[in-house]
Amino acid sequence: MPVVLVTGCSRYLGARFARLLAADPRVDRVVGVDVIPPPHDLGAADFVRADIRSPVIARVLAREEVDTVVHMSVIATPLHAGGRATMKEINVIGTMQLLAACQRSPSLRKLIVKSSTTVYGASSSDPAMFTEEMEPRSLPRSGFAKDSVEVEGYVRGFARRRPDVDVTTLRFANVMGPAVETPLTRYFTLPVVPTVMGFDARLQFTHEDDLIDALILATLSDATGRYNVAGDGIIMLSQAIRRAGRPALPVPSFAVTAFGQAFRQARLADFTPEQLAFLTHGRGVDTARMRSDLKFEPRYSSAEAFATFVDVRGTGSLDSDRVKSAERRVASVLGARSVGNGWEDSHG
């Protein structure tokens, strides 16, 4: 029975995964690590306060005699991480230190990495569905997507150096559900939802329950390699906004970047360039390998996963005061930017 180390256990999904895995009779022990004590219940899992960016993580692996590592400490939200610089340090430097510790661990037999379909990027030249062998048509250049690409590169290097370790990478579509907090869930709870005029992005979702189930299956099975994980079907952005009961605000494509920066400065939503590209073009991934090799069947389709979010947090009985407040905050930021960039002179 494996001894499993789980990184990122102070966040909701990491804590929930550690708790459910520790309750599985096929597992000997679960050790959760993070830089702060988890606010969520870990159940029978042990907690060790450790920073994966520090070499101390190697001592934890040795002391606990860990043979399986599940890496969930890749953060998608700069605001929650304390800024983009801290987020990149946790994601990239943290992964490098963790893999260096894993490489030196004689007891390690299995590594599972929670990744994202953002590694495929989002552009107008994308195929209808990305398979695991495909490369992005437009390589992500910033934010969480770029971090995910770098993390996977380090993981592939580790797999070459330690061929005796089974390595599994799960690329999850955007996670949706009643309890998760992501840039996309914040987007769909805005009082007015901005969209790119003339585009209607294709969206796929992974329900939070399916994410946990897929990670547990990967931890306890012999499957290795890369897998796209997503619910069946797609949902168009316009459909999602309507189902969330929110009004859409179409924005001309030339103003999208400025509008995204305004929303970030007003702290209404964390729009990064790769997220804006995703909300313009969308993304689709093929999940045939998930079923044939990983033997995983999601319980929720993309539409059903989004419905569980809407049922709890996304129903849009619009509050006129909230709408006006959001409009004023964005307008004030856009106004300040227009004056600073001379837009008033050039655009009347």
N, C-alpha and C positions, 0 to 999 in steps of 0.2 A: 504494500500500500504506500502511495507516494506521500512525501513531505513537501508541501507546496508553499512557496513564498509568493505573496501577492503584493505588487507595488500599487500605490495610489489608493490605499484603503480608507483614507480620510474623506474621500468624496463618495457620493451616494452610490454610484454603480460599483465602485471598488469594494465598499463595505458590504453591500448586498451580496455580491459574488462571494466574498470571503465567508460570510455567514452561512450561505447555502452550501458552499463547498465543504465547510467544516462539519456540516450536519450529514454529509454523505458517508455511508458506512464503508465505501471503497477507498476512503482517504484516511491516512494515519493522523497527520496534523496539518493545520494551516497557520502560517505566520504572515500577518499583515504588517507592512512597513509604510511609513510616511513621516513627514517632517513635523506634523502636528497630530495630537490625539484625535481619533475619529469621533465626531459628534453622533454617529450612527452606531447602532448595535452590531457588534461583530460576532455575537453568539459564542460558539466554542472556539473561535479562532483566537490565537494569541496576537498581541500587538507589540511591535518593537519600534521605538522611535528612532528612525534612521533616515538620512538623506541619501538618495541614490546618486547624487552628484559628488558624494564623498567616498573615498576608498574604504570607509568603515563598512560599506555594504558587503565587502568581501568577507569580513569577519563574521557578519551575520550569517552568510551562506555556510561558512565552515562550522560555526558553533551550532547551528540548527540542523546540520547535515541535510540540507535541502537537495532534493533531486529533481524538482520541477519548479520552474519560475513562470509566473503569469504576469506579464508587464502591461499594466493598465494606466501607468502614470504618464500619459501623453495628453496634454491639456489643450482644449480647443478655444478657450475663452480668455483673451488677454486681460479683461477687466477683473476676472476672478483670480488670475495669476499674479496680479500686481503690475501689469504692463507687459508689452510685447517683448522687451528684453529679458525679463524674468521668465516669461513663458517659453521663449526659445532656449534659455539656459536649462530649464527643467526638462524640456522635451528632448533636446539634442545632446547637451552635455550629460544630462542624467542618464540617457540611454547608453552613451559611450562608456560611462563609468560602470553601469550595471553589466554591460556585455563584457567589459574587461574583467570584472569580478567573476562572471560566469565562465569565462575562458580559463581562469585559473582554478576553478572548482572541480576537483576530481569526482565529486559525488553527483554532479549535474547530469541528467539524462534527457530532460525535455524542457523546451522553451516555447511558450505561447505568447504572441504579441498581438495586442488589440490595436489594429490599424484602422484605416478609413478609406472609403472610395474616393476621397478628395485627391488621392495620389494620381488619379486619372485626369485631373484638371477639368476645365469646362470651356469649350470653345465652339464656334460655329461649324468647325470641320470634324467634330466628334462623330464616331459611328453611333448607330442606334443603341447598341449594347456593347460595353467593354467586357472582354473576357480577361482572365487573369494573365494571359501571355501578352496582351496589348500594352503598348506604351502610350502615354498621353500625347495628343496632337499638339497641345500647348502646355509646356512644362510649367507647373506652378512656381511662381517667383517670390511669393511672400506668404507670411502668416502660417496658420496651422497646416495648410496643404503642403507648403514647402518643408515644414518640419516633418510631416509624415513621410515625404519622399526621402529625406535624409535618414530618418529612423530606419526605414526599410532597407536602405543601402547599407547601413551598419549591421543590420540583422543578417543580410546576405553574406557580408564579409565574415561575420561570426560563424555562420553555417559552413563556410569553406574551411575555416580554421579548426572547427570542432565537428568533423563529420560523424562523430560518435553520438552527438546530441540530436534528438529529433526536434526540428524547428517547424512551428506552425504559425502562419500569419493570417489573421482574420480581418478582412477589409469590410467594415460595416458601412452600410448606407446610413444616412442621417438618422440618429436615434430619436424616437418619438415615443411619448407615453404620458401618463398622468403625473409623474413625479420628476422626470429629468429636467434639467435646466441647461439649455444650449443656446447659441446665437440664433438658431432657427426657431426655437420655441419662443424666445423673446420677440422675434420678428412677427410671429403670428399673433402675439398679444398686444401689438401696438394699436393705439386707438384708430390710426389711419395707416394702412399698409402700402408703402411705396412699391411700385413695379416699374420695369423698364418698358417704355412705350413701344408697342409693336412686337413684343416678345411674350411668350407664354411657356415658361420653363417646365420640363418634365421632371417630376420628383419621385424618388423612391425612399421608403422609410424602413427602418428596422425597429420593431417594438422593443422596449426595454426588457421585457420578459424573454423575448427571443435572443437578445444579446447575451443575457446571463446563461440561458440554456445552451447556446452555441459554444460559449467559453467553457462551460462545464464538460460538454461533450468532447471538445478538443483536448481538454486537460486529461480526460480519462480514456481516450481512445488512442489508436495507433496512427491516426491520420497525420500526415505531414504535408508541407507545401503551403501555397497561398490559396485563399478562398474568398470569393465575394459572398457577402451575407446580406440579404435584403428580403423584404416581404414580396409576395407576388404582385405583379402589376405595377402601374404607375398612376400618379395623380397629377393633373396639371396644376400649375400655380394658381391660375384663376379659380379653379374648382376648390382648392384648399382655402383660399381667402373667403370665398362665399360660404363654405361650410363652417368656417370659423366665425362667420357673422360680422366680418369687418369690411369697411369700405376700402376699395383700392384707390391709390393715387398714382396714375401713370406719370412717369417722369421722362422727358426726352433723353435719349442716350448720351448726348453731349454734356448733360448736366448731372449724370449719375454719380460721377466721382465726387463732385462738390457736394451733392446731396448726401452721399454716404458719410463724408467727413463731417457734415453738419450734424447728422444724427449721432455720430460718435462723440462730438464735442458736447452735444446736448445730453449725452448719456442716455439716449432713448434706445439705441441698439448699437451693437458692435459690428458695423459693416466694414469688412476688410476687402481689398480688391478681389481676392479669390471668391469671397462670398457674393460679391456683386456679379462676378462672371457666372457663378452658379445660378443666381436668381435671374440671369439673362438667358442662358442657354440650357440650364438643367443638366442632367446626367442620367444615363441608364447603364446598369451592369447585368451581365449574364450570370445566373446562379445555378447553371446545370451541374458544375463541379461540386457545389455545396451539397447537392442531393446525391450525386452518384458516388463521390469519394468520401466526403465528410459524413454522409448519411444523416444530414440534418434537414428537417422539414419545419419551417416557421409556422407558428400558430396563428400569426396575424398577417394579413396582406398589407400592402402599403396604405390602402384606404382605411382599413380597419385600425391600423396603428394610429393614423392621424385622428380617427374618430374617438379613440380613447383619450387622446390629448384634449380634443374639443369638448368632450363630455365633462371634463373636470376643470379645465383652465382656459379654454379658448372661446367659449360662447360669448358672442359679442353683443350684449345689450349695451349699446353705446352710451356713454356718459358725455353729454355735450361739453361739460366743463373740462373733462379730460382731453377731449378732442381739441378744444380751443387752446388749452395749456400747451399741448404738444405742438400745435401750429405756431404759437407764439415763440416757443423755444427754438424751433428749427428756423423760423423766419428771422429771429434775431441773429443767429449764427450765420445764416446765409447773407443777411444784410451786412454784417461786419466783414465777411469775406469779400462781398462785392465791392465795398468801398476800398478795402485793402488792395484788391487786384485791379482797380480801375474799371470795374464792370459798369458802373453807372455812366461813365463817359462813353464806353463803347457800345452799350446796349440800351442807352436811353434811360 
